[in-house]
Amino acid sequence: MSKIRLLLADDHAVLRAGLRMLLNAQPDMEVVGEAADGEETLRKTRELCPDIVVMDLTMPGISGLKATEQIREESPEVKVLVLTVHDDESYLHRVLRCGAAAYVPKKAADTELLSAIRATSRGEMFIHSSLTRVLVDDLLRGGSAKERQQGEDRLSEREREILRLLALGHTNREIASMLFLSIKTVETYKARLMAKLNLRGRAELVRYAMEKGLLNIES
């Protein structure tokens, strides 16, 4: 069985050592590298190509938020799990907009981190239970529309291109061939699009594309 390859990004060496011991003790996990600041995190992500970066938000130099956003742009196949002392909703929204797949407060690391890593590895989103209510409240207050607009503002040109092709009915395999990408990379872009725009299923994606006039452009 292949192990989940992890990069630890945190400026506290003692915490990294503890996490490394915990994670390497798991039969399905392997820490392949560590980074103490944002720039080192980006460099080692490029060098090591981990499956998941376990990311702190407050590091010297490039912040964890900026590093997360850049990793998701450069290497969409690499997932980011945010492990942070911050557990308020403002940080949660910013983290999700940057493309992170999981959000775990450090105070819950002993009980939630392993489950979060495994869920992230399966392609699932993982939000600590103390913060899921925030997302539900947003939906009830109509926050999803606001988040969708914010997500739209942050789409890259490649994401817009894939959004349009998906809405036109092309399969992941067809899009991969057209754009010279791997199928896995297209699937990752699709999942990120759906998360950024708060869309559920192809029908909502097509409706969104029609509303934005994306289907009126000549193929």
Secondary structure, DSSP 4 states (H G I P E B T S, - for coil): -PPEEEEEE-S-HHHHHHHHHHHHTSTTEEEEEEESSHHHHHHHHHHH--SEEEE-S--SSS-HHHHHHHHHHH-TTSEEEEEES--SHHHHHHHHHTT-SEEEEGGGHHHHHHHHHHHHHTT--EE-HHHHHHHHHHHHTTHHHHHHHHHHHT--HHHHHHHHHHHTT--HHHHHHHHT--HHHHHHHHHHHHHHHT--SHHHHHHHHHHTTGGGS--
